Amino acid sequence: MRSVRVADMRIGLFACGDSPCGGISRRIPWKGVEGRTLALLRNAGAFSWLCRLTQRQESCPGGGGGWCGVAIYHLSVKAVSRAGGRSATAAAAYRSASLIADTRTGEIHDYQRRGGVAASFIVAPAGAVWAQDRSALWNAAEAAEKRKDAKVAREYQLALPHELTPEERRALAREFAEALCERYGVAADVAIHAPSREGDERNWHAHILTTTRAVTPDGLGAKTRALDVSTTARVEVEVLRALWEERANEHLARAGHGVEIDRRSHVDRDLSIAPSEHVGVHATQMQRRSKAGVDRVAIDPETAARNAAEIARRPWQVLNLITAEKAVFTRQDVARALHRAGIDEPAAFQAALAQVMGSDAVVSLPARGRKEGEIFTTRALLAVETEMARSADYLAAGREDRFEPARIEAALSRRPELAEEQRAAVRHVCGPEQIASVVGLAGAGKSTMLGAAREAWAAAGYRVRGAALAGKAAEGLEASSGISSRTLASWQLAWANGRDKLGRRDVLVIDEAGMVSSRQLARFVEAARLAGAKLVLVGDPEQLQPIGPGAGFRALSERTGFLELQMIRRQREAWQREASVAFGTRNTRVGLEAYRANGAIHFTADGAAAQARLVADYLADRIAHPADTRVALAYTRAEVRALNDAVRDHLRAAGELTDEAGFTSASAGRLTFAAGDRIVFLRNDRELKVKNGTLGTVHAAAEGRLAVTLDDGRDVTIDEDRYAMVDHGYATTIHKSQGATVDRSFVLASSGLDRHLTYVAMTRHREAVGLYAGADVFRDFEALAARLERGRVKASVLDYLGEAPERAGLQPGDRPVPLLEPQRVFAQTLGEIGREAAEDRLTKRLAKQGYGLEAVFADPEAVAVRLRAMFNRPDGRSGEIAHRLATQPEMFGELRGRRRRLLGDDRERREARAALPAVASRVRTLLGEWEETYSHAVSREERRRTLAKVEIPGLSEAAQDFLREYRAVSREAGEALIAGTLRTEEGRGVMEEFRAVSAAAQERGGASPGGIGAYAFLELPGMDRKCAVALGETVMAIRGLDRDQGRIAHEQERAQVRELDRTRRRGLERDGPSLEL
């Protein structure tokens, strides 16, 4: 074993020969100024780095690096106001390329010859047939307003994903328009515009004009004020932003695209890289007319230039964007980030890519297979995960007999209901190691087991503390096990303020640990190590994956060992328990088939019908089992909203919801509640003692005030001014349901589901679960199973530094030890190597001939130091620096001579200025050579590293035996041995091993045929001559054997073909065509 210092850390490795290792959209204060775009909707830059794995891309690093990307987010809202000289009729005619005669003014707005309108249509409330007439609708809107400054319409402008087909874009725009109509009771006139010939070909966008009054079957009704009143406008804006994000992402996922839009600004992410900005229709028109003084369209190239400069100065910001959700990444991930930042010009793109990849922060990791490609992480994440691993190893080795076996058995004796595997788990977590992990399938009784363990810990005088990522999960841990619990964030805040620190007689239990990112989990592992506390991790890596980077729980449980609970106890029926095991062991299709066989999967004509069927079954169950608990589950908040609204509509029609009162929710906008309504709390609140996900029932409702009985029996009262994070609680997202248990659940199938979400959704119930799917998304069961069994496993840095955990699905087990390991982590970054080579050349050039600065500057040594500091990155700035030196030399230092007040420069200074062009030219040449040398050195090193990362696979025992025998006999006997071996299936497998070794050796050695011998291996770090010669001889023997077996196999195939031809000629072929008589 040897170690190499990487980022001031010692990393132990066990293999010989390997060395380890986004214009800025700023948040503007709220403005409700008439006619202006709502400030909170001006967030055009949005990144989404949620990486997803498809089933066939499950080996992609980082949990799906091959299926990630971003589409632009843009949504703006503005009023069409007479105060600005605008009219609804003119706006509608222009947007839809139609003719409308304004009956109020007598004007005729004719835009029928206007091009670029891909589609236009009107969406109106049910029964309002008259509103489908565009002219009638907008003339009515104009006639309804009397004020000269009246708002006659409201316009929403949306950037449509260019990845969608025309039909898909139309469906998305229609769905969002329908949502606006349903929310405000208005009519919506939709026009989809194609990109202009002069503009960006991806600039598909939609204009949606809505009335400012409710539309009824008989005409226009009352004004809709939600977006005009300051007390509700802010909430409405946030709701609309989230609504558009969810609808667009749902359609992108349904179409099979791995891109998402994200409404968050870069300011929210503490980033100064400017996102590309959506260029509006007016700016495009002004650009076409080359209108003087207008530079809105120029923002994109300017933004790209600023981004390139910002990345050159701080390349770590791009890495921070990527590693916010991925522990490992590829060069393609970086390229996507740069393109998304608007850096498309080839030279600028290559320079930015070199800046990021050459950053000191980037660390190269070995690929898990020869087809995986280059894998990278950052030094920060490498340090986080390796330090986490080191702390976990320390805890695992720190054995202390803290808990007497008698106390453990006494606690178990008081729990006769525990199964044997639960008892084994209690003994495991109460063992002498300072870290213990339990991997339990959903419904396997983890919480019950922890309750018994708590009793044993408490009897031994230990303080037991609990933690979970989500407040609801912490609440569930405390309720089911009796362990006082709070969220991980709450613990971190307390520790930062010097409170509630861990001690030697503490046991910290982290529940649902599989949802915790490596970064966050590392802090708790370190805290336990420093305090000498015991750490217990409980979770299931197959359930919901961490949002942040890495999969710390899986990596640590595989590293330090774990006990697994596999017996399901939550479901009553045996076949359901078996299905839960299938879901938890990646056999999603098997689990789905069990529920299909028992009539629990329901297919309908489309998604709307699926929702209707789910709601009908939910309400029927409510009548049939009034004392039972139930929940409807969906993937997106939009689907949850639709389900909640549909349930409430039926309850209202049945007379169960009366005397409804309004309540402004910070998450869902203006809602109504009545006594008997189900409600869900969406934010932790210590004063109310509620958590994100806490459920309850409203027992009294007044305007802006609700009295609620929580499901745990407590009564709380909330005021919208004090606590407004609530929503209706009949349905919830699958994410919020992890850790929950109900009697019956009703699951809406969505194209966004994967095997992890399906596992959670299909295992929340005790009695029954139903899955509802629309045939417009899932044409049949095969399509449903194929979509729901996709995996999105997250990868950790530790997966690439040590043994590959088979549970991660990243590498098969039982692999022979490689003949030659790939070089894992390199001691120097590409940037360091490039600078070292360039500095060496510069030093030699300057030794022969200096800059010539002494002819210009009074202190040439100081100026030389400043110039040398500029020779540090290949950013193409040589021309700029030389130009500044020639035109603004005072920026670099004081010139020779002096400037007299009346007579000007003296002779010495005039001579200095005369010498400036030659000196600037010299500096330009040296800088150019520096950059060229840097680039060549980086390119050479990249090629060398590409070869060094190729693994020469090991040989099985059978292949090793054959090789020994082959090398011991003559050439003729060796050929006979090969021929005999090729006749058996096992023998052909052995020969395939030799072929793989030969190909890998050739690839590792480069293009030169002689480059794969001993001399090539001698250059490897840590390789002595004897080892290199032995390895070279082995590889050369295998290459010779591979050539022989290829020739012999070819000869055998030709012999078989000749024999088959002879058989056919004799008419003896049994499978030949028959003759009909």
VENSUL-V382216 format. One record per backbone hydrogen bond with DSSP energy under -1.0 kcal/mol. CO is the residue of the C=O (numbers start at 1). NH is the residue of the N-H. If there is no record, write none. Layout:
CO;NH
CO;NH
This chain:
2;13
9;6
13;2
19;825
24;26
33;36
38;41
39;42
42;44
54;57
57;60
60;64
61;65
64;67
74;159
76;157
77;38
78;155
80;152
80;153
81;84
81;86
82;85
87;91
88;92
89;93
90;94
91;95
92;96
93;98
98;111
100;109
102;106
107;102
109;100
111;114
116;194
119;192
121;190
123;188
125;128
127;129
129;132
130;133
133;137
134;138
135;139
136;140
137;141
138;142
139;143
140;144
147;150
150;82
153;80
154;210
155;78
156;208
157;76
158;206
161;164
165;169
166;170
167;171
168;172
169;173
170;174
171;175
172;176
173;177
174;178
175;179
176;180
177;181
178;182
179;183
180;184
181;185
185;215
187;211
188;123
189;209
190;121
191;207
192;118
192;119
193;205
200;203
202;204
204;160
205;193
206;158
207;191
208;156
209;189
210;154
212;224
214;221
216;219
219;216
222;214
225;228
225;229
229;232
229;233
232;236
233;237
234;238
235;239
236;240
237;241
238;242
239;243
240;244
241;245
242;246
243;247
244;248
245;249
246;250
247;251
248;252
249;253
250;254
251;255
252;257
253;256
260;71
266;271
267;270
280;284
281;285
282;286
283;287
284;288
285;289
286;291
287;290
291;294
296;299
297;300
298;302
299;303
300;304
301;305
302;306
303;307
304;308
305;309
306;310
307;311
308;312
309;313
310;314
314;317
315;319
316;320
317;321
318;322
319;323
322;325
329;376
330;334
331;335
332;336
333;337
334;338
335;339
336;340
337;341
338;343
339;342
342;344
345;349
346;350
347;351
348;352
349;353
350;354
351;355
352;356
353;357
354;358
356;359
359;362
361;379
363;377
369;372
375;365
376;329
377;363
378;382
379;383
380;384
381;385
382;386
383;387
384;388
385;389
386;390
387;391
388;392
389;393
390;394
391;395
392;396
393;397
394;398
395;434
397;399
400;402
404;408
405;409
406;410
407;411
408;412
409;413
412;415
415;418
419;423
420;424
421;425
422;426
423;427
424;428
425;429
426;430
428;431
432;400
434;535
436;537
437;563
438;539
439;565
441;444
443;569
443;570
445;449
446;450
447;451
448;452
449;453
450;454
451;455
452;456
453;457
454;458
455;459
456;460
457;462
458;461
463;507
465;509
466;486
467;511
468;488
470;474
471;475
472;476
473;477
474;478
475;479
476;480
477;481
478;482
484;466
486;468
487;491
488;492
489;493
490;494
491;495
492;496
493;497
494;499
495;498
503;506
505;463
506;534
507;465
508;536
509;467
510;538
512;515
513;516
517;521
518;522
519;523
520;524
521;525
522;526
523;527
524;528
525;529
526;530
527;531
528;532
528;533
534;508
535;436
536;510
537;438
538;513
539;440
540;543
549;518
551;555
552;556
553;557
554;558
555;559
556;560
557;561
563;439
565;441
573;577
574;578
575;579
576;580
577;581
578;582
579;583
580;584
582;587
587;591
588;592
589;593
590;594
591;595
592;596
593;597
594;598
595;600
596;599
600;771
602;773
604;775
606;610
607;611
608;612
609;613
610;614
611;615
612;616
613;617
614;618
615;619
616;620
617;621
618;622
619;623
620;624
621;625
625;628
629;744
631;746
632;732
633;748
634;734
636;640
637;641
638;642
639;643
640;644
641;645
642;646
643;647
644;648
645;649
646;650
647;651
648;652
649;653
650;654
651;656
652;655
661;673
662;704
663;671
665;669
669;665
671;663
673;661
674;677
677;698
678;729
679;696
680;727
681;693
685;689
685;690
690;685
691;694
694;681
695;711
696;679
697;709
698;676
700;707
702;705
704;720
705;702
706;718
707;699
707;700
708;716
709;697
710;713
714;710
716;708
718;706
719;722
719;723
724;666
724;726
725;682
727;680
730;632
732;634
737;740
742;766
743;767
743;768
744;631
745;770
746;633
747;772
750;753
754;758
755;759
756;760
757;761
758;762
760;763
764;742
766;572
768;745
770;747
771;602
772;749
773;604
774;777
774;778
780;784
781;785
782;786
783;787
784;788
785;789
787;790
790;755
796;799
797;800
798;801
798;802
805;808
806;809
820;952
829;833
830;834
831;835
832;836
833;837
834;838
835;839
836;840
837;841
838;842
839;843
840;844
841;845
842;846
843;847
844;848
845;849
852;855
853;856
853;857
856;896
859;863
860;864
861;865
862;866
863;867
864;868
865;869
867;870
870;872
873;875
877;881
878;882
879;883
880;884
881;885
882;886
883;887
884;888
888;891
889;892
889;893
894;858
898;906
900;904
904;900
906;910
907;911
908;912
909;913
910;914
911;915
915;919
916;920
917;921
918;922
919;923
920;924
921;925
922;926
923;927
924;928
925;929
926;930
927;931
928;932
929;933
930;934
931;935
932;936
933;937
934;938
935;939
936;940
937;941
938;942
939;943
940;944
941;945
942;946
943;947
944;948
945;949
947;950
948;823
952;819
952;820
956;960
957;961
958;962
959;963
960;964
961;965
962;966
963;967
970;974
971;975
972;976
973;977
974;978
975;979
976;980
977;981
978;982
981;984
984;988
985;989
986;990
987;991
988;992
989;993
990;994
991;995
992;996
993;997
994;998
995;999
996;1000
997;1001
998;1002
999;1003
1000;1004
1001;1005
1008;1011
1010;1013
1013;1017
1014;1018
1017;1020
1020;1023
1024;1028
1025;1029
1026;1030
1027;1031
1028;1032
1029;1033
1030;1034
1031;1035
1032;1036
1033;1037
1034;1038
1035;1039
1036;1040
1037;1041
1038;1042
1039;1043
1040;1044
1041;1045
1042;1046
1043;1047
1044;1048
1045;1049
1046;1050
1047;1051
1048;1052
1049;1053
1050;1054
1051;1055
1052;1056
1053;1057
1054;1058
1055;1059
1056;1060
1057;1061
1058;1062
1059;1063
1060;1064
1061;1065
1062;1066
1063;1068
1064;1067
1069;1072
